[in-house]
Amino acid sequence: MLALPIASLLADRQSKVEKIIENEKLLRILAEKDHRKAEEAKLQKMRLLARDELTGLSSRRHVMEQCEQALHRAQKGNRTFSIAIFDVDNFKSVNDQFGHAVGDDILRMIGKICKRTKSRNHLIGRIGGEEFLMLMPNSSIAEAEAHVERLRLAIMDARLLEPDIGVTVSAGLADSSGFHDLKEMLLLADKALYAAKHGGRNRLEIAA
């Protein structure tokens, strides 16, 4: 007779233990799901930060980080790379005449052309307004010149359908030879861009 209550108590205790184990399993599963969601959200945020929303190209932050890494690799491995800064000629006039919405359409068009014409290992980012930066790893200045010229000509040949307008870009090109600081390299490319603007626009200038 005494065995029945004891057996009942043992069964009840076993049931409670099993419930505790099941609850712990459930909590672990939920914690793993929350962790995966947090990691996915983090990756999504990183992807968004790396992309320029208007053009679909790399963001300023991302392309600058990649340039810093390219310079570091070039210094360690005695390799060279090239960068080009280019911007839309007379872009203010486009905005003034046709409106900022059309200006945005121009930038979107340029983004599509950049994606279509760039080589697989190249990176192009929008670094502000109508200004872009092109990173060309393991490219000599001659190779980089050919890449930038192909892009410049592709943009020159493209037109919006509505309104029917086209634009050109000017570019300044520099390579990493002799540089230990990205700011200096960017400054030299920017000076070459300035020379291209004053030389008549719709052209590429190579940093001296």
C-alpha positions as CSV (number, residue, x, y, z in Angstrom):
1,M,0.0,0.0,0.0
2,L,2.9,2.4,0.8
3,A,4.5,1.6,-2.5
4,L,1.7,3.3,-4.5
5,P,2.1,6.8,-3.1
6,I,5.9,6.5,-3.4
7,A,5.6,5.4,-7.0
8,S,3.2,8.2,-7.7
9,L,5.6,10.7,-6.2
10,L,8.5,9.4,-8.2
11,A,6.5,9.5,-11.4
12,D,5.4,13.0,-10.6
13,R,9.0,14.0,-9.9
14,Q,10.2,12.4,-13.1
15,S,7.5,14.3,-15.1
16,K,8.6,17.6,-13.6
17,V,12.3,16.8,-14.4
18,E,11.3,16.0,-18.0
19,K,9.3,19.3,-18.2
20,I,12.3,21.2,-16.9
21,I,14.6,19.5,-19.5
22,E,12.1,20.3,-22.3
23,N,11.8,23.9,-21.1
24,E,15.6,24.2,-21.1
25,K,15.8,22.8,-24.6
26,L,13.1,25.3,-25.8
27,L,15.0,28.2,-24.2
28,R,18.2,27.1,-25.9
29,I,16.4,26.9,-29.3
30,L,14.9,30.3,-28.8
31,A,18.2,31.8,-27.7
32,E,19.9,30.3,-30.9
33,K,17.1,31.8,-33.0
34,D,17.5,35.2,-31.4
35,H,21.3,34.9,-32.0
36,R,20.9,34.1,-35.6
37,K,18.4,36.9,-36.1
38,A,20.8,39.3,-34.4
39,E,23.6,38.2,-36.7
40,E,21.4,38.4,-39.8
41,A,20.3,41.9,-38.8
42,K,24.0,42.9,-38.2
43,L,25.0,41.6,-41.6
44,Q,22.0,43.3,-43.2
45,K,23.0,46.6,-41.6
46,M,26.6,46.2,-42.8
47,R,25.4,45.5,-46.3
48,L,23.3,48.7,-46.2
49,L,26.2,50.7,-44.8
50,A,28.4,49.4,-47.6
51,R,25.9,50.5,-50.4
52,D,25.0,53.9,-51.7
53,E,21.2,53.9,-51.7
54,L,20.7,56.1,-54.8
55,T,23.1,54.5,-57.2
56,G,23.5,51.0,-55.8
57,L,27.3,51.4,-55.9
58,S,29.5,51.2,-52.8
59,S,29.1,53.9,-50.1
60,R,31.8,56.4,-49.4
61,R,32.7,54.7,-46.1
62,H,33.0,51.3,-47.8
63,V,35.1,52.3,-50.8
64,M,37.4,54.4,-48.6
65,E,37.9,51.4,-46.3
66,Q,38.7,49.2,-49.3
67,C,41.3,51.8,-50.5
68,E,43.0,51.8,-47.1
69,Q,43.2,48.0,-47.3
70,A,44.5,48.0,-50.8
71,L,47.2,50.5,-49.8
72,H,48.2,48.3,-46.9
73,R,48.4,45.2,-49.1
74,A,50.4,47.1,-51.7
75,Q,52.9,48.2,-49.1
76,K,53.3,44.7,-47.7
77,G,53.4,42.9,-51.1
78,N,55.2,45.5,-53.1
79,R,52.2,45.7,-55.5
80,T,50.6,48.7,-57.1
81,F,47.0,49.8,-57.5
82,S,45.3,52.7,-59.0
83,I,42.4,55.0,-58.1
84,A,40.4,57.4,-60.2
85,I,38.1,60.2,-59.0
86,F,35.5,61.3,-61.5
87,D,32.5,63.5,-61.4
88,V,29.6,64.7,-63.6
89,D,30.4,67.8,-65.7
90,N,28.1,70.7,-65.2
91,F,25.8,68.8,-62.8
92,K,24.5,71.9,-61.2
93,S,23.2,73.1,-64.5
94,V,21.3,69.8,-64.9
95,N,19.7,70.2,-61.5
96,D,18.9,73.8,-62.2
97,Q,17.4,73.2,-65.6
98,F,15.6,69.9,-65.2
99,G,15.2,69.5,-61.4
100,H,16.8,67.3,-58.7
101,A,14.7,64.3,-59.6
102,V,16.3,64.2,-63.1
103,G,19.7,64.7,-61.5
104,D,19.0,61.6,-59.4
105,D,18.0,59.7,-62.5
106,I,21.4,60.8,-64.1
107,L,23.2,59.4,-61.0
108,R,21.2,56.2,-61.2
109,M,22.1,55.8,-64.9
110,I,25.8,56.3,-64.1
111,G,25.5,53.7,-61.3
112,K,24.2,51.1,-63.8
113,I,26.9,52.0,-66.4
114,C,29.6,51.6,-63.7
115,K,28.3,48.2,-62.7
116,R,28.1,47.1,-66.4
117,T,31.5,48.3,-67.5
118,K,33.8,47.8,-64.5
119,S,36.0,44.7,-64.2
120,R,35.1,42.1,-61.6
121,N,37.8,43.0,-59.1
122,H,37.2,46.8,-59.4
123,L,35.2,48.8,-56.9
124,I,33.3,52.0,-57.6
125,G,31.7,54.1,-54.9
126,R,29.8,57.3,-54.7
127,I,31.8,59.6,-52.4
128,G,29.5,62.6,-52.4
129,G,27.0,64.4,-54.6
130,E,28.0,63.7,-58.2
131,E,31.5,62.5,-57.3
132,F,32.7,58.9,-57.6
133,L,35.8,56.9,-56.7
134,M,37.1,53.9,-58.6
135,L,39.5,51.5,-57.0
136,M,41.5,49.2,-59.4
137,P,43.7,46.7,-57.4
138,N,46.8,45.3,-59.1
139,S,46.4,47.7,-62.0
140,S,49.2,49.7,-63.5
141,I,48.6,53.3,-64.5
142,A,48.3,52.3,-68.2
143,E,45.8,49.5,-67.4
144,A,43.8,51.9,-65.2
145,E,43.8,54.5,-67.9
146,A,42.2,52.1,-70.3
147,H,39.5,51.1,-67.7
148,V,38.6,54.7,-66.9
149,E,38.5,55.7,-70.5
150,R,36.1,52.9,-71.3
151,L,33.8,54.0,-68.5
152,R,34.1,57.7,-69.5
153,L,33.1,56.9,-73.1
154,A,30.2,54.6,-72.0
155,I,28.8,57.5,-69.9
156,M,29.3,60.0,-72.7
157,D,27.3,57.7,-75.1
158,A,24.4,57.1,-72.7
159,R,21.2,59.2,-72.5
160,L,18.1,59.4,-70.4
161,L,14.9,58.7,-72.3
162,E,12.8,61.3,-70.4
163,P,14.0,64.0,-70.7
164,D,16.3,63.2,-73.6
165,I,19.6,64.4,-72.1
166,G,23.1,63.0,-71.6
167,V,26.1,64.0,-69.5
168,T,29.9,63.6,-69.5
169,V,32.4,63.0,-66.7
170,S,35.9,64.3,-66.0
171,A,38.4,62.1,-64.2
172,G,41.7,62.3,-62.4
173,L,43.9,59.1,-62.1
174,A,46.7,58.2,-59.7
175,D,48.6,55.0,-58.7
176,S,50.0,54.0,-55.4
177,S,53.7,54.1,-56.4
178,G,55.6,55.9,-53.6
179,F,52.6,56.6,-51.4
180,H,52.3,55.7,-47.8
181,D,49.2,57.7,-47.0
182,L,45.8,57.4,-48.8
183,K,45.0,61.1,-48.2
184,E,48.0,62.1,-50.3
185,M,47.1,59.7,-53.0
186,L,43.5,61.0,-53.1
187,L,44.7,64.6,-53.1
188,L,46.9,63.9,-56.2
189,A,44.0,62.2,-58.0
190,D,41.7,65.2,-57.1
191,K,44.3,67.6,-58.5
192,A,44.3,65.6,-61.7
193,L,40.5,65.8,-61.8
194,Y,40.8,69.6,-61.3
195,A,43.2,69.8,-64.3
196,A,40.7,67.7,-66.4
197,K,37.9,70.2,-65.6
198,H,40.1,73.2,-66.5
199,G,41.3,71.4,-69.6
200,G,37.9,71.3,-71.2
201,R,36.0,68.6,-69.3
202,N,34.9,65.2,-70.6
203,R,38.5,64.0,-70.3
204,L,40.9,62.0,-68.1
205,E,44.1,63.5,-66.6
206,I,46.8,61.4,-65.0
207,A,48.5,62.7,-61.9
208,A,52.1,63.8,-62.5
